C-alpha cells in the first residue's frame, strides 16, 4: 500500500520537473531569437551632432514625422491611393512583391516620379524564416532586379512578409545591401473591410516617428485613407518616407528598423 501511495507523488514530481525544463528551454529560445530593432530616433541620435539632413528634406529631429508604408502588389487601386497621397503631400514607402510588377510598370514608375520610396517585399511573399538561405536570396534579388528594371534604382530597404525575420534573414539581407523595416502600427486591414475600424486602428496607434503598415489591395484600406490623411495632417504630422524618417542617418544593411 505504501508503494501505491508513493507512485502518484513521484509522477507529480516528474511531471513538474519536465514542465519546468520545457519552460526554461522555451524561455532560452525566446531570448536567443529576440531580434534587436533600431527606432528611427535612435538611428538619428547615433549620427554626430550638427549633421545636416540633405537639402530640401524634412528634419525629423525637429518636425513631428510619421511614415506611411504600403505592402503588396502595385495593381489597382494603387493609382487612386497615390492621387490621395499627392493631394495631402504625403510621400510614402511602398514595399512591393515582385511576381506581378511587370504587369504594372507605369504604376511603379509613378511611385518613383511622385517621390515615394520603393522597397522589396520578396517575389512570392514567402515567409523567409521558413525557407533556405538560397531562397531568401532569390526572393529578394529577383524583386530588386524587377524594380531596378523599371525605375533604374535597386531598393535598399526590404520588409519581411509577416514581419518574420531572424539572424539568417538579416545576414542575407546585409549581403544584398538591404535594411529591414518593420512597423509600429498595423491597421490589420487584411482582417476587415470596415474603413472606419481601419481608420480608428491607425489613429489610435499613431505617434511621432511611427511607421504605419497598410495594404492597398484590401477593400477597406483606400476608402479609409482620406480620413487617415486628414486626421494625421490636422494633428500636425509631417508625412515622410522611411529614409527621410531616419535622416540624417542612413539605413544600415541587415539592421532592423521599427
C-alpha positions in Angstrom: 0.0 0.0 0.0 2.9 2.3 0.7 4.2 1.9 -2.8 0.9 2.7 -4.3 0.8 6.0 -2.3 4.2 7.0 -3.5 3.8 6.4 -7.2 1.3 9.3 -7.8 3.5 11.6 -5.8 6.5 10.6 -7.8 4.7 11.1 -11.1 3.6 14.5 -10.0 7.2 15.5 -9.2 8.4 14.1 -12.5 5.7 16.0 -14.4 6.6 19.2 -12.6 10.3 18.7 -13.4 9.5 18.1 -17.1 7.3 21.2 -17.3 10.0 23.3 -15.6 12.6 22.1 -18.0 10.4 22.8 -21.1 9.5 26.2 -19.8 13.2 27.0 -19.3 14.1 25.8 -22.7 11.4 27.9 -24.4 12.5 31.0 -22.4 16.1 30.5 -23.5 15.0 30.0 -27.1 12.9 33.2 -27.0 15.8 35.2 -25.6 18.2 33.8 -28.1 15.9 34.6 -31.1 14.8 38.0 -29.9 15.9 40.4 -32.7 17.3 43.8 -31.8 15.5 46.6 -33.6 16.5 50.2 -34.0 14.0 53.0 -33.7 14.2 56.0 -36.1 15.0 58.3 -33.2 17.9 56.0 -32.0 19.2 55.9 -35.6 19.2 59.7 -35.8 20.8 60.1 -32.4 23.7 57.9 -33.4 24.7 60.5 -36.0 27.2 63.1 -35.0 25.7 66.3 -33.6 25.4 69.0 -36.2 25.0 66.6 -39.1 22.5 68.1 -41.5 19.8 66.3 -43.5 20.0 66.6 -47.3 18.9 70.0 -48.7 15.2 70.4 -49.1 14.4 67.4 -46.9 12.4 67.4 -43.7 14.4 67.2 -40.5 12.5 64.7 -38.3 14.6 65.8 -35.3 12.5 68.9 -35.3 9.3 68.0 -37.2 6.6 65.7 -36.0 7.1 62.9 -38.6 5.2 59.8 -39.4 5.8 57.2 -42.2 3.0 55.6 -44.1 4.0 52.3 -45.6 2.1 50.1 -48.0 2.7 46.4 -48.8 1.7 44.3 -51.7 1.3 44.2 -55.5 1.3 47.5 -57.4 -2.1 47.0 -59.0 -5.4 48.7 -58.8 -6.2 50.7 -56.6 -2.7 51.9 -56.1 -3.2 54.8 -58.6 -6.1 56.0 -56.6 -4.1 55.8 -53.5 -1.3 57.8 -55.0 -3.8 60.5 -56.0 -4.8 60.9 -52.4 -1.1 60.9 -51.2 -0.4 63.6 -53.7 -3.3 65.7 -52.5 -2.1 65.6 -48.9 1.6 65.9 -49.8 2.3 62.5 -48.2 5.4 60.8 -49.6 5.2 57.2 -48.5 7.1 53.9 -48.8 5.8 51.0 -50.9 7.1 47.5 -50.3 6.4 45.6 -53.5 6.0 42.0 -54.2 7.9 41.1 -57.4 5.9 38.5 -59.2 3.4 40.9 -60.7 5.5 44.0 -61.0 5.8 43.6 -64.8 2.0 43.9 -65.2 2.0 47.4 -63.7 5.2 49.2 -64.8 3.6 52.6 -65.2 2.3 52.4 -61.6 5.8 51.7 -60.3 7.3 54.5 -62.4 4.7 56.9 -61.0 5.7 55.9 -57.5 9.2 56.9 -58.1 8.2 60.0 -60.1 5.9 61.2 -57.2 8.6 61.0 -54.7 7.6 57.7 -53.0 10.2 55.2 -51.8 10.1 51.7 -53.1 11.2 48.7 -51.0 11.4 45.0 -51.6 8.7 42.7 -50.2 10.0 39.4 -51.8 9.0 37.8 -55.0 6.2 35.4 -53.8 5.5 36.8 -50.2 7.4 33.8 -48.8 7.9 33.6 -45.0 11.7 34.0 -45.0 12.3 32.3 -41.7 10.8 29.1 -43.2 13.0 28.8 -46.3 16.6 28.3 -47.2 19.3 31.0 -47.4 19.3 30.4 -51.2 15.6 31.0 -51.5 15.7 34.1 -49.2 18.4 35.5 -51.6 16.4 34.6 -54.7 13.1 36.1 -53.3 14.8 39.4 -52.6 17.2 39.6 -55.5 14.5 38.8 -58.2 12.3 41.6 -56.8 15.1 44.1 -56.6 16.1 43.4 -60.2 12.5 43.8 -61.3 12.2 47.2 -59.5 15.5 48.3 -60.9 14.5 47.3 -64.4 11.5 49.7 -64.2 12.9 52.6 -62.1 16.6 52.4 -62.7 17.3 52.1 -59.0 17.6 49.0 -56.8 15.9 49.1 -53.4 17.9 49.4 -50.2 15.0 48.6 -47.9 13.1 45.4 -47.5 10.2 44.2 -45.4 10.0 40.5 -44.5 6.5 39.1 -45.1 4.5 38.9 -41.8 7.4 40.7 -40.1 9.1 37.3 -39.7 12.8 37.6 -39.5 15.9 36.1 -37.8 19.7 36.2 -37.9 19.8 34.2 -41.2 17.4 36.7 -42.9 19.4 39.6 -41.5 22.7 38.1 -42.8 21.3 37.5 -46.3 19.7 41.0 -46.4 23.0 42.5 -45.4 24.8 40.7 -48.2 22.3 42.2 -50.7 22.8 45.7 -49.2 19.3 45.9 -47.7 18.0 47.0 -44.3 14.8 45.6 -42.9 11.8 47.7 -42.0 9.0 46.5 -39.6 6.3 48.8 -38.2 4.9 50.3 -35.0 1.2 50.3 -36.0 -0.8 47.9 -38.1 -4.4 48.5 -39.1 -4.9 44.8 -39.6 -6.7 45.7 -42.8 -6.3 42.1 -44.0 -8.9 41.1 -41.3 -11.6 43.7 -42.1 -13.2 45.7 -44.9 -14.5 48.2 -42.3 -12.9 51.5 -43.3 -14.0 53.2 -40.0 -12.3 50.5 -38.0 -9.1 50.7 -40.1 -9.0 54.4 -39.6 -9.5 54.1 -35.8 -6.7 51.5 -35.5 -4.3 53.8 -37.4 -5.2 56.9 -35.4 -5.2 55.1 -32.0 -1.6 53.8 -32.7 -0.2 56.9 -34.4 2.7 58.6 -32.7 5.8 60.6 -33.6 8.3 58.6 -35.6 5.7 55.9 -36.1 5.7 53.5 -39.0 2.2 52.6 -40.2 1.5 49.4 -42.1 -1.3 49.2 -44.6 -2.3 47.0 -47.6 -3.9 48.9 -50.5 -5.4 45.9 -52.2 -7.7 45.1 -49.3 -11.1 46.6 -49.9 -11.4 48.9 -46.8 -8.0 50.5 -47.0 -8.0 53.1 -49.8 -11.5 54.3 -48.7 -10.1 54.8 -45.2 -7.2 56.9 -46.5 -8.9 60.3 -46.8 -9.9 60.2 -43.1 -6.5 58.9 -42.0 -4.6 61.6 -44.0 -6.9 64.4 -42.9 -6.7 63.5 -39.2 -3.0 63.0 -39.1 -2.5 66.2 -41.0 -4.7 68.0 -38.5 -2.7 66.6 -35.6 0.4 68.2 -37.0 2.2 65.2 -38.5 4.6 65.6 -41.5 4.5 62.6 -43.8 7.9 61.2 -44.8 9.4 58.1 -46.4 11.4 55.6 -44.3 14.7 57.0 -45.5 13.5 60.5 -44.7 12.4 59.4 -41.2 15.9 58.0 -40.5 17.8 61.0 -41.9 20.5 62.3 -41.4 21.3 58.6 -40.5 21.2 56.1 -43.4 19.6 52.6 -43.2 22.4 50.1 -42.4 22.1 46.8 -44.4 21.0 43.9 -42.3 19.7 46.1 -39.4 16.0 46.0 -38.5 14.2 49.3 -38.1 11.0 49.8 -36.2 
